[in-house]
Amino acid sequence: QVQLVESGGGSVQAGGSLRLSCAASGYTWSSYCMAWFRQAPGKEREMVATLSTGGGLIYYADSVKDRFTISHDNTKNTLNLQMTRLTPEDTGMYYCAADPSPRLCVIATTFAGVPKDEFAHWGQGTQVTVSS
């Protein structure tokens, strides 16, 4: 059973930084697509960034480009999201997602995102709150 467990959320003032992590276990995929999504109160869940563990293909939403960095630690099977220059608009629940199809990461890069329903596995989320 695939498990994704996020950590690292918290409260920070605007301009600050946070680092999120997602520990993945219970899978046997050799190459897969992982992603961070976020959901603000009253809004749809939106894609933040994706990373293909096989080829390193990375996509960022325009709203976080040049501020957030997604990475994957192969030895620890952990997906990370380093967030800098945070703004109140970054407030929300951040979710880790994974799917055994690396094709999703290609689609995200080509078409600027992938519907959340395409991802088969999700974590419970970690809250990020940015105050002004």
Chimera marker file (.cmm) of the C-alpha trace (Angstrom):
<marker_set name="trace">
<marker id="1" x="0.000" y="0.000" z="0.000" r="1" g="1" b="0" radius="0.5"/>
<marker id="2" x="1.425" y="3.323" z="-1.092" r="1" g="1" b="0" radius="0.5"/>
<marker id="3" x="1.793" y="5.859" z="1.669" r="1" g="1" b="0" radius="0.5"/>
<marker id="4" x="2.696" y="9.528" z="1.346" r="1" g="1" b="0" radius="0.5"/>
<marker id="5" x="3.336" y="11.496" z="4.514" r="1" g="1" b="0" radius="0.5"/>
<marker id="6" x="3.925" y="15.239" z="4.349" r="1" g="1" b="0" radius="0.5"/>
<marker id="7" x="5.739" y="17.302" z="6.946" r="1" g="1" b="0" radius="0.5"/>
<marker id="8" x="7.305" y="20.721" z="7.345" r="1" g="1" b="0" radius="0.5"/>
<marker id="9" x="4.296" y="22.990" z="7.208" r="1" g="1" b="0" radius="0.5"/>
<marker id="10" x="3.809" y="25.845" z="9.617" r="1" g="1" b="0" radius="0.5"/>
<marker id="11" x="3.273" y="29.562" z="10.014" r="1" g="1" b="0" radius="0.5"/>
<marker id="12" x="5.658" y="32.131" z="8.644" r="1" g="1" b="0" radius="0.5"/>
<marker id="13" x="5.669" y="35.821" z="7.865" r="1" g="1" b="0" radius="0.5"/>
<marker id="14" x="5.651" y="37.118" z="4.327" r="1" g="1" b="0" radius="0.5"/>
<marker id="15" x="9.098" y="36.944" z="2.802" r="1" g="1" b="0" radius="0.5"/>
<marker id="16" x="10.026" y="33.900" z="4.838" r="1" g="1" b="0" radius="0.5"/>
<marker id="17" x="10.843" y="30.341" z="3.823" r="1" g="1" b="0" radius="0.5"/>
<marker id="18" x="9.624" y="26.840" z="4.547" r="1" g="1" b="0" radius="0.5"/>
<marker id="19" x="10.707" y="23.391" z="3.439" r="1" g="1" b="0" radius="0.5"/>
<marker id="20" x="8.108" y="20.688" z="2.941" r="1" g="1" b="0" radius="0.5"/>
<marker id="21" x="8.899" y="16.993" z="2.740" r="1" g="1" b="0" radius="0.5"/>
<marker id="22" x="6.911" y="13.987" z="1.595" r="1" g="1" b="0" radius="0.5"/>
<marker id="23" x="8.058" y="10.534" z="2.661" r="1" g="1" b="0" radius="0.5"/>
<marker id="24" x="6.926" y="7.855" z="0.219" r="1" g="1" b="0" radius="0.5"/>
<marker id="25" x="6.699" y="4.143" z="0.937" r="1" g="1" b="0" radius="0.5"/>
<marker id="26" x="4.941" y="0.964" z="-0.109" r="1" g="1" b="0" radius="0.5"/>
<marker id="27" x="5.549" y="1.128" z="-3.847" r="1" g="1" b="0" radius="0.5"/>
<marker id="28" x="7.685" y="-0.781" z="-6.315" r="1" g="1" b="0" radius="0.5"/>
<marker id="29" x="7.701" y="1.657" z="-9.205" r="1" g="1" b="0" radius="0.5"/>
<marker id="30" x="11.012" y="2.253" z="-10.879" r="1" g="1" b="0" radius="0.5"/>
<marker id="31" x="10.052" y="5.628" z="-12.311" r="1" g="1" b="0" radius="0.5"/>
<marker id="32" x="7.059" y="7.750" z="-11.458" r="1" g="1" b="0" radius="0.5"/>
<marker id="33" x="5.638" y="11.238" z="-11.351" r="1" g="1" b="0" radius="0.5"/>
<marker id="34" x="5.416" y="13.112" z="-8.077" r="1" g="1" b="0" radius="0.5"/>
<marker id="35" x="3.804" y="16.436" z="-7.438" r="1" g="1" b="0" radius="0.5"/>
<marker id="36" x="2.918" y="19.092" z="-4.925" r="1" g="1" b="0" radius="0.5"/>
<marker id="37" x="-0.566" y="20.568" z="-4.984" r="1" g="1" b="0" radius="0.5"/>
<marker id="38" x="-2.087" y="23.174" z="-2.721" r="1" g="1" b="0" radius="0.5"/>
<marker id="39" x="-5.571" y="24.208" z="-1.790" r="1" g="1" b="0" radius="0.5"/>
<marker id="40" x="-6.562" y="27.521" z="-0.259" r="1" g="1" b="0" radius="0.5"/>
<marker id="41" x="-9.856" y="27.835" z="1.644" r="1" g="1" b="0" radius="0.5"/>
<marker id="42" x="-12.750" y="28.032" z="-0.779" r="1" g="1" b="0" radius="0.5"/>
<marker id="43" x="-10.586" y="27.379" z="-3.809" r="1" g="1" b="0" radius="0.5"/>
<marker id="44" x="-9.816" y="24.474" z="-6.073" r="1" g="1" b="0" radius="0.5"/>
<marker id="45" x="-6.763" y="22.318" z="-5.470" r="1" g="1" b="0" radius="0.5"/>
<marker id="46" x="-4.051" y="23.567" z="-7.813" r="1" g="1" b="0" radius="0.5"/>
<marker id="47" x="-0.825" y="22.097" z="-9.038" r="1" g="1" b="0" radius="0.5"/>
<marker id="48" x="2.334" y="23.704" z="-7.706" r="1" g="1" b="0" radius="0.5"/>
<marker id="49" x="5.141" y="21.583" z="-9.142" r="1" g="1" b="0" radius="0.5"/>
<marker id="50" x="5.863" y="18.159" z="-10.560" r="1" g="1" b="0" radius="0.5"/>
<marker id="51" x="8.981" y="16.016" z="-10.793" r="1" g="1" b="0" radius="0.5"/>
<marker id="52" x="9.659" y="12.819" z="-12.721" r="1" g="1" b="0" radius="0.5"/>
<marker id="53" x="11.873" y="10.568" z="-10.638" r="1" g="1" b="0" radius="0.5"/>
<marker id="54" x="13.173" y="8.774" z="-13.707" r="1" g="1" b="0" radius="0.5"/>
<marker id="55" x="14.273" y="11.638" z="-15.895" r="1" g="1" b="0" radius="0.5"/>
<marker id="56" x="14.248" y="14.598" z="-13.526" r="1" g="1" b="0" radius="0.5"/>
<marker id="57" x="11.673" y="16.438" z="-15.650" r="1" g="1" b="0" radius="0.5"/>
<marker id="58" x="10.374" y="19.352" z="-13.585" r="1" g="1" b="0" radius="0.5"/>
<marker id="59" x="7.440" y="21.715" z="-13.957" r="1" g="1" b="0" radius="0.5"/>
<marker id="60" x="6.493" y="24.759" z="-11.871" r="1" g="1" b="0" radius="0.5"/>
<marker id="61" x="3.287" y="26.726" z="-11.899" r="1" g="1" b="0" radius="0.5"/>
<marker id="62" x="3.902" y="30.328" z="-12.917" r="1" g="1" b="0" radius="0.5"/>
<marker id="63" x="2.818" y="31.548" z="-9.484" r="1" g="1" b="0" radius="0.5"/>
<marker id="64" x="5.737" y="29.785" z="-7.773" r="1" g="1" b="0" radius="0.5"/>
<marker id="65" x="8.398" y="29.790" z="-10.468" r="1" g="1" b="0" radius="0.5"/>
<marker id="66" x="11.727" y="31.203" z="-9.263" r="1" g="1" b="0" radius="0.5"/>
<marker id="67" x="10.561" y="30.980" z="-5.632" r="1" g="1" b="0" radius="0.5"/>
<marker id="68" x="9.937" y="27.274" z="-5.061" r="1" g="1" b="0" radius="0.5"/>
<marker id="69" x="12.271" y="24.352" z="-5.745" r="1" g="1" b="0" radius="0.5"/>
<marker id="70" x="11.114" y="20.744" z="-6.003" r="1" g="1" b="0" radius="0.5"/>
<marker id="71" x="13.579" y="17.930" z="-5.488" r="1" g="1" b="0" radius="0.5"/>
<marker id="72" x="13.682" y="14.216" z="-4.828" r="1" g="1" b="0" radius="0.5"/>
<marker id="73" x="16.031" y="12.335" z="-2.530" r="1" g="1" b="0" radius="0.5"/>
<marker id="74" x="16.345" y="8.869" z="-4.040" r="1" g="1" b="0" radius="0.5"/>
<marker id="75" x="18.102" y="7.388" z="-1.024" r="1" g="1" b="0" radius="0.5"/>
<marker id="76" x="15.316" y="8.440" z="1.340" r="1" g="1" b="0" radius="0.5"/>
<marker id="77" x="12.417" y="8.231" z="-1.134" r="1" g="1" b="0" radius="0.5"/>
<marker id="78" x="11.462" y="11.734" z="-0.130" r="1" g="1" b="0" radius="0.5"/>
<marker id="79" x="10.007" y="14.536" z="-2.208" r="1" g="1" b="0" radius="0.5"/>
<marker id="80" x="10.906" y="18.021" z="-1.050" r="1" g="1" b="0" radius="0.5"/>
<marker id="81" x="9.597" y="21.508" z="-1.739" r="1" g="1" b="0" radius="0.5"/>
<marker id="82" x="11.777" y="24.420" z="-0.751" r="1" g="1" b="0" radius="0.5"/>
<marker id="83" x="9.629" y="27.551" z="-0.628" r="1" g="1" b="0" radius="0.5"/>
<marker id="84" x="11.157" y="31.013" z="-0.449" r="1" g="1" b="0" radius="0.5"/>
<marker id="85" x="9.827" y="34.582" z="-0.589" r="1" g="1" b="0" radius="0.5"/>
<marker id="86" x="6.487" y="33.367" z="0.651" r="1" g="1" b="0" radius="0.5"/>
<marker id="87" x="3.428" y="35.585" z="0.318" r="1" g="1" b="0" radius="0.5"/>
<marker id="88" x="-0.037" y="35.366" z="1.915" r="1" g="1" b="0" radius="0.5"/>
<marker id="89" x="-1.270" y="34.008" z="-1.423" r="1" g="1" b="0" radius="0.5"/>
<marker id="90" x="0.816" y="30.883" z="-0.772" r="1" g="1" b="0" radius="0.5"/>
<marker id="91" x="-1.337" y="30.036" z="2.246" r="1" g="1" b="0" radius="0.5"/>
<marker id="92" x="-3.126" y="26.707" z="2.015" r="1" g="1" b="0" radius="0.5"/>
<marker id="93" x="-2.984" y="22.996" z="2.577" r="1" g="1" b="0" radius="0.5"/>
<marker id="94" x="-0.129" y="21.454" z="0.645" r="1" g="1" b="0" radius="0.5"/>
<marker id="95" x="-0.527" y="17.926" z="-0.642" r="1" g="1" b="0" radius="0.5"/>
<marker id="96" x="1.971" y="15.451" z="-2.014" r="1" g="1" b="0" radius="0.5"/>
<marker id="97" x="0.801" y="13.237" z="-4.870" r="1" g="1" b="0" radius="0.5"/>
<marker id="98" x="2.342" y="10.341" z="-6.768" r="1" g="1" b="0" radius="0.5"/>
<marker id="99" x="1.471" y="8.191" z="-9.736" r="1" g="1" b="0" radius="0.5"/>
<marker id="100" x="3.306" y="5.285" z="-11.363" r="1" g="1" b="0" radius="0.5"/>
<marker id="101" x="2.911" y="6.908" z="-14.760" r="1" g="1" b="0" radius="0.5"/>
<marker id="102" x="5.849" y="9.200" z="-15.545" r="1" g="1" b="0" radius="0.5"/>
<marker id="103" x="3.733" y="10.303" z="-18.511" r="1" g="1" b="0" radius="0.5"/>
<marker id="104" x="1.883" y="12.656" z="-16.187" r="1" g="1" b="0" radius="0.5"/>
<marker id="105" x="5.024" y="14.690" z="-15.659" r="1" g="1" b="0" radius="0.5"/>
<marker id="106" x="5.521" y="14.994" z="-19.407" r="1" g="1" b="0" radius="0.5"/>
<marker id="107" x="1.932" y="16.185" z="-19.750" r="1" g="1" b="0" radius="0.5"/>
<marker id="108" x="2.397" y="18.714" z="-16.938" r="1" g="1" b="0" radius="0.5"/>
<marker id="109" x="5.439" y="20.188" z="-18.638" r="1" g="1" b="0" radius="0.5"/>
<marker id="110" x="3.826" y="20.222" z="-22.072" r="1" g="1" b="0" radius="0.5"/>
<marker id="111" x="0.393" y="21.552" z="-21.097" r="1" g="1" b="0" radius="0.5"/>
<marker id="112" x="1.239" y="23.560" z="-17.968" r="1" g="1" b="0" radius="0.5"/>
<marker id="113" x="-0.331" y="21.198" z="-15.495" r="1" g="1" b="0" radius="0.5"/>
<marker id="114" x="-2.262" y="18.000" z="-14.961" r="1" g="1" b="0" radius="0.5"/>
<marker id="115" x="-5.722" y="17.569" z="-13.406" r="1" g="1" b="0" radius="0.5"/>
<marker id="116" x="-5.461" y="16.414" z="-9.825" r="1" g="1" b="0" radius="0.5"/>
<marker id="117" x="-7.717" y="13.432" z="-10.551" r="1" g="1" b="0" radius="0.5"/>
<marker id="118" x="-4.959" y="11.903" z="-12.674" r="1" g="1" b="0" radius="0.5"/>
<marker id="119" x="-2.833" y="11.192" z="-9.613" r="1" g="1" b="0" radius="0.5"/>
<marker id="120" x="-3.609" y="7.900" z="-7.902" r="1" g="1" b="0" radius="0.5"/>
<marker id="121" x="-1.989" y="8.450" z="-4.524" r="1" g="1" b="0" radius="0.5"/>
<marker id="122" x="-2.203" y="11.347" z="-2.084" r="1" g="1" b="0" radius="0.5"/>
<marker id="123" x="-0.907" y="12.360" z="1.281" r="1" g="1" b="0" radius="0.5"/>
<marker id="124" x="-3.017" y="13.909" z="4.023" r="1" g="1" b="0" radius="0.5"/>
<marker id="125" x="-1.554" y="17.369" z="3.556" r="1" g="1" b="0" radius="0.5"/>
<marker id="126" x="0.397" y="19.862" z="5.622" r="1" g="1" b="0" radius="0.5"/>
<marker id="127" x="-0.801" y="23.380" z="6.382" r="1" g="1" b="0" radius="0.5"/>
<marker id="128" x="1.173" y="26.432" z="5.322" r="1" g="1" b="0" radius="0.5"/>
<marker id="129" x="0.106" y="29.824" z="6.651" r="1" g="1" b="0" radius="0.5"/>
<marker id="130" x="1.799" y="33.027" z="5.540" r="1" g="1" b="0" radius="0.5"/>
<marker id="131" x="0.932" y="36.212" z="7.371" r="1" g="1" b="0" radius="0.5"/>
<marker id="132" x="1.447" y="39.709" z="6.046" r="1" g="1" b="0" radius="0.5"/>
<link id1="1" id2="2" r="1" g="1" b="0" radius="0.2"/>
<link id1="2" id2="3" r="1" g="1" b="0" radius="0.2"/>
<link id1="3" id2="4" r="1" g="1" b="0" radius="0.2"/>
<link id1="4" id2="5" r="1" g="1" b="0" radius="0.2"/>
<link id1="5" id2="6" r="1" g="1" b="0" radius="0.2"/>
<link id1="6" id2="7" r="1" g="1" b="0" radius="0.2"/>
<link id1="7" id2="8" r="1" g="1" b="0" radius="0.2"/>
<link id1="8" id2="9" r="1" g="1" b="0" radius="0.2"/>
<link id1="9" id2="10" r="1" g="1" b="0" radius="0.2"/>
<link id1="10" id2="11" r="1" g="1" b="0" radius="0.2"/>
<link id1="11" id2="12" r="1" g="1" b="0" radius="0.2"/>
<link id1="12" id2="13" r="1" g="1" b="0" radius="0.2"/>
<link id1="13" id2="14" r="1" g="1" b="0" radius="0.2"/>
<link id1="14" id2="15" r="1" g="1" b="0" radius="0.2"/>
<link id1="15" id2="16" r="1" g="1" b="0" radius="0.2"/>
<link id1="16" id2="17" r="1" g="1" b="0" radius="0.2"/>
<link id1="17" id2="18" r="1" g="1" b="0" radius="0.2"/>
<link id1="18" id2="19" r="1" g="1" b="0" radius="0.2"/>
<link id1="19" id2="20" r="1" g="1" b="0" radius="0.2"/>
<link id1="20" id2="21" r="1" g="1" b="0" radius="0.2"/>
<link id1="21" id2="22" r="1" g="1" b="0" radius="0.2"/>
<link id1="22" id2="23" r="1" g="1" b="0" radius="0.2"/>
<link id1="23" id2="24" r="1" g="1" b="0" radius="0.2"/>
<link id1="24" id2="25" r="1" g="1" b="0" radius="0.2"/>
<link id1="25" id2="26" r="1" g="1" b="0" radius="0.2"/>
<link id1="26" id2="27" r="1" g="1" b="0" radius="0.2"/>
<link id1="27" id2="28" r="1" g="1" b="0" radius="0.2"/>
<link id1="28" id2="29" r="1" g="1" b="0" radius="0.2"/>
<link id1="29" id2="30" r="1" g="1" b="0" radius="0.2"/>
<link id1="30" id2="31" r="1" g="1" b="0" radius="0.2"/>
<link id1="31" id2="32" r="1" g="1" b="0" radius="0.2"/>
<link id1="32" id2="33" r="1" g="1" b="0" radius="0.2"/>
<link id1="33" id2="34" r="1" g="1" b="0" radius="0.2"/>
<link id1="34" id2="35" r="1" g="1" b="0" radius="0.2"/>
<link id1="35" id2="36" r="1" g="1" b="0" radius="0.2"/>
<link id1="36" id2="37" r="1" g="1" b="0" radius="0.2"/>
<link id1="37" id2="38" r="1" g="1" b="0" radius="0.2"/>
<link id1="38" id2="39" r="1" g="1" b="0" radius="0.2"/>
<link id1="39" id2="40" r="1" g="1" b="0" radius="0.2"/>
<link id1="40" id2="41" r="1" g="1" b="0" radius="0.2"/>
<link id1="41" id2="42" r="1" g="1" b="0" radius="0.2"/>
<link id1="42" id2="43" r="1" g="1" b="0" radius="0.2"/>
<link id1="43" id2="44" r="1" g="1" b="0" radius="0.2"/>
<link id1="44" id2="45" r="1" g="1" b="0" radius="0.2"/>
<link id1="45" id2="46" r="1" g="1" b="0" radius="0.2"/>
<link id1="46" id2="47" r="1" g="1" b="0" radius="0.2"/>
<link id1="47" id2="48" r="1" g="1" b="0" radius="0.2"/>
<link id1="48" id2="49" r="1" g="1" b="0" radius="0.2"/>
<link id1="49" id2="50" r="1" g="1" b="0" radius="0.2"/>
<link id1="50" id2="51" r="1" g="1" b="0" radius="0.2"/>
<link id1="51" id2="52" r="1" g="1" b="0" radius="0.2"/>
<link id1="52" id2="53" r="1" g="1" b="0" radius="0.2"/>
<link id1="53" id2="54" r="1" g="1" b="0" radius="0.2"/>
<link id1="54" id2="55" r="1" g="1" b="0" radius="0.2"/>
<link id1="55" id2="56" r="1" g="1" b="0" radius="0.2"/>
<link id1="56" id2="57" r="1" g="1" b="0" radius="0.2"/>
<link id1="57" id2="58" r="1" g="1" b="0" radius="0.2"/>
<link id1="58" id2="59" r="1" g="1" b="0" radius="0.2"/>
<link id1="59" id2="60" r="1" g="1" b="0" radius="0.2"/>
<link id1="60" id2="61" r="1" g="1" b="0" radius="0.2"/>
<link id1="61" id2="62" r="1" g="1" b="0" radius="0.2"/>
<link id1="62" id2="63" r="1" g="1" b="0" radius="0.2"/>
<link id1="63" id2="64" r="1" g="1" b="0" radius="0.2"/>
<link id1="64" id2="65" r="1" g="1" b="0" radius="0.2"/>
<link id1="65" id2="66" r="1" g="1" b="0" radius="0.2"/>
<link id1="66" id2="67" r="1" g="1" b="0" radius="0.2"/>
<link id1="67" id2="68" r="1" g="1" b="0" radius="0.2"/>
<link id1="68" id2="69" r="1" g="1" b="0" radius="0.2"/>
<link id1="69" id2="70" r="1" g="1" b="0" radius="0.2"/>
<link id1="70" id2="71" r="1" g="1" b="0" radius="0.2"/>
<link id1="71" id2="72" r="1" g="1" b="0" radius="0.2"/>
<link id1="72" id2="73" r="1" g="1" b="0" radius="0.2"/>
<link id1="73" id2="74" r="1" g="1" b="0" radius="0.2"/>
<link id1="74" id2="75" r="1" g="1" b="0" radius="0.2"/>
<link id1="75" id2="76" r="1" g="1" b="0" radius="0.2"/>
<link id1="76" id2="77" r="1" g="1" b="0" radius="0.2"/>
<link id1="77" id2="78" r="1" g="1" b="0" radius="0.2"/>
<link id1="78" id2="79" r="1" g="1" b="0" radius="0.2"/>
<link id1="79" id2="80" r="1" g="1" b="0" radius="0.2"/>
<link id1="80" id2="81" r="1" g="1" b="0" radius="0.2"/>
<link id1="81" id2="82" r="1" g="1" b="0" radius="0.2"/>
<link id1="82" id2="83" r="1" g="1" b="0" radius="0.2"/>
<link id1="83" id2="84" r="1" g="1" b="0" radius="0.2"/>
<link id1="84" id2="85" r="1" g="1" b="0" radius="0.2"/>
<link id1="85" id2="86" r="1" g="1" b="0" radius="0.2"/>
<link id1="86" id2="87" r="1" g="1" b="0" radius="0.2"/>
<link id1="87" id2="88" r="1" g="1" b="0" radius="0.2"/>
<link id1="88" id2="89" r="1" g="1" b="0" radius="0.2"/>
<link id1="89" id2="90" r="1" g="1" b="0" radius="0.2"/>
<link id1="90" id2="91" r="1" g="1" b="0" radius="0.2"/>
<link id1="91" id2="92" r="1" g="1" b="0" radius="0.2"/>
<link id1="92" id2="93" r="1" g="1" b="0" radius="0.2"/>
<link id1="93" id2="94" r="1" g="1" b="0" radius="0.2"/>
<link id1="94" id2="95" r="1" g="1" b="0" radius="0.2"/>
<link id1="95" id2="96" r="1" g="1" b="0" radius="0.2"/>
<link id1="96" id2="97" r="1" g="1" b="0" radius="0.2"/>
<link id1="97" id2="98" r="1" g="1" b="0" radius="0.2"/>
<link id1="98" id2="99" r="1" g="1" b="0" radius="0.2"/>
<link id1="99" id2="100" r="1" g="1" b="0" radius="0.2"/>
<link id1="100" id2="101" r="1" g="1" b="0" radius="0.2"/>
<link id1="101" id2="102" r="1" g="1" b="0" radius="0.2"/>
<link id1="102" id2="103" r="1" g="1" b="0" radius="0.2"/>
<link id1="103" id2="104" r="1" g="1" b="0" radius="0.2"/>
<link id1="104" id2="105" r="1" g="1" b="0" radius="0.2"/>
<link id1="105" id2="106" r="1" g="1" b="0" radius="0.2"/>
<link id1="106" id2="107" r="1" g="1" b="0" radius="0.2"/>
<link id1="107" id2="108" r="1" g="1" b="0" radius="0.2"/>
<link id1="108" id2="109" r="1" g="1" b="0" radius="0.2"/>
<link id1="109" id2="110" r="1" g="1" b="0" radius="0.2"/>
<link id1="110" id2="111" r="1" g="1" b="0" radius="0.2"/>
<link id1="111" id2="112" r="1" g="1" b="0" radius="0.2"/>
<link id1="112" id2="113" r="1" g="1" b="0" radius="0.2"/>
<link id1="113" id2="114" r="1" g="1" b="0" radius="0.2"/>
<link id1="114" id2="115" r="1" g="1" b="0" radius="0.2"/>
<link id1="115" id2="116" r="1" g="1" b="0" radius="0.2"/>
<link id1="116" id2="117" r="1" g="1" b="0" radius="0.2"/>
<link id1="117" id2="118" r="1" g="1" b="0" radius="0.2"/>
<link id1="118" id2="119" r="1" g="1" b="0" radius="0.2"/>
<link id1="119" id2="120" r="1" g="1" b="0" radius="0.2"/>
<link id1="120" id2="121" r="1" g="1" b="0" radius="0.2"/>
<link id1="121" id2="122" r="1" g="1" b="0" radius="0.2"/>
<link id1="122" id2="123" r="1" g="1" b="0" radius="0.2"/>
<link id1="123" id2="124" r="1" g="1" b="0" radius="0.2"/>
<link id1="124" id2="125" r="1" g="1" b="0" radius="0.2"/>
<link id1="125" id2="126" r="1" g="1" b="0" radius="0.2"/>
<link id1="126" id2="127" r="1" g="1" b="0" radius="0.2"/>
<link id1="127" id2="128" r="1" g="1" b="0" radius="0.2"/>
<link id1="128" id2="129" r="1" g="1" b="0" radius="0.2"/>
<link id1="129" id2="130" r="1" g="1" b="0" radius="0.2"/>
<link id1="130" id2="131" r="1" g="1" b="0" radius="0.2"/>
<link id1="131" id2="132" r="1" g="1" b="0" radius="0.2"/>
</marker_set>
